[in-house]
């Protein structure tokens, strides 16, 4: 959770970076769900 707090602080003034980070997390989450199943 500390990682997410750090990322929030880093991207609070940079919405574009937050958007890019969110898009990058989508495939990672999909892979994690596939592995879990």
Backbone as CSV, one residue per row, in Angstrom:
resi,resn,N_x,N_y,N_z,CA_x,CA_y,CA_z,C_x,C_y,C_z
1,UNK,0.822,-1.207,0.000,0.000,0.000,0.000,0.860,1.262,0.000
2,UNK,2.032,1.177,0.579,2.912,2.343,0.597,3.298,2.739,-0.822
3,UNK,3.414,1.730,-1.695,3.748,1.999,-3.096,2.669,2.865,-3.738
4,UNK,1.397,2.531,-3.478,0.307,3.297,-4.071,0.274,4.719,-3.522
5,UNK,0.572,4.865,-2.220,0.590,6.206,-1.634,1.700,7.035,-2.270
6,UNK,2.855,6.411,-2.476,3.971,7.115,-3.102,3.613,7.514,-4.533
7,UNK,2.982,6.596,-5.273,2.605,6.904,-6.651,1.575,8.026,-6.682
8,UNK,0.652,8.034,-5.718,-0.354,9.094,-5.676,0.311,10.450,-5.466
9,UNK,1.305,10.501,-4.556,2.013,11.761,-4.323,2.773,12.181,-5.576
10,UNK,3.373,11.204,-6.266,4.195,11.519,-7.434,3.344,12.011,-8.601
11,UNK,2.095,11.528,-8.679,1.261,11.857,-9.841,0.140,12.831,-9.504
12,UNK,0.106,13.316,-8.282,-0.985,14.216,-7.884,-1.014,15.455,-8.768
13,UNK,0.170,15.955,-9.138,0.248,17.155,-9.965,0.467,16.814,-11.434
14,UNK,0.356,15.525,-11.793,0.601,15.110,-13.172,-0.441,14.067,-13.577
15,UNK,-1.647,14.520,-13.951,-2.720,13.573,-14.303,-2.334,12.649,-15.446
16,UNK,-1.500,13.147,-16.382,-1.100,12.314,-17.520,-0.323,11.094,-17.046
17,UNK,0.576,11.292,-16.084,1.362,10.172,-15.557,0.435,9.171,-14.868
18,UNK,-0.577,9.677,-14.170,-1.522,8.792,-13.488,-2.293,7.966,-14.514
19,UNK,-2.694,8.616,-15.615,-3.427,7.916,-16.668,-2.563,6.823,-17.285
20,UNK,-1.315,7.156,-17.601,-0.403,6.173,-18.195,-0.189,5.010,-17.232
21,UNK,-0.029,5.320,-15.952,0.171,4.266,-14.964,-1.038,3.354,-14.877
22,UNK,-2.226,3.937,-14.930,-3.442,3.129,-14.876,-3.550,2.204,-16.077
23,UNK,-3.225,2.736,-17.269,-3.285,1.906,-18.474,-2.252,0.794,-18.410
24,UNK,-1.096,1.070,-17.815,-0.041,0.057,-17.716,-0.441,-1.038,-16.738
25,UNK,-1.273,-0.702,-15.744,-1.658,-1.687,-14.727,-2.722,-2.652,-15.240
26,UNK,-3.487,-2.252,-16.250,-4.583,-3.102,-16.737,-4.081,-4.471,-17.200
27,UNK,-3.080,-4.547,-18.092,-2.599,-5.875,-18.513,-1.977,-6.660,-17.370
28,UNK,-1.315,-5.968,-16.444,-0.707,-6.663,-15.305,-1.781,-7.313,-14.446
29,UNK,-2.890,-6.602,-14.232,-3.983,-7.154,-13.432,-4.606,-8.344,-14.158
30,UNK,-4.753,-8.223,-15.486,-5.324,-9.326,-16.261,-4.457,-10.568,-16.138
31,UNK,-3.148,-10.395,-16.225,-2.227,-11.528,-16.101,-2.318,-12.120,-14.701
32,UNK,-2.382,-11.262,-13.693,-2.450,-11.748,-12.313,-3.721,-12.576,-12.102
33,UNK,-4.842,-12.118,-12.648,-6.101,-12.852,-12.507,-6.008,-14.192,-13.227
34,UNK,-5.396,-14.195,-14.415,-5.251,-15.445,-15.167,-4.401,-16.444,-14.391
35,UNK,-3.317,-15.965,-13.795,-2.436,-16.849,-13.031,-3.162,-17.370,-11.789
36,UNK,-3.935,-16.494,-11.143,-4.654,-16.898,-9.937,-5.677,-17.984,-10.262
37,UNK,-6.263,-17.891,-11.442,-7.244,-18.900,-11.845,-6.532,-20.070,-12.499
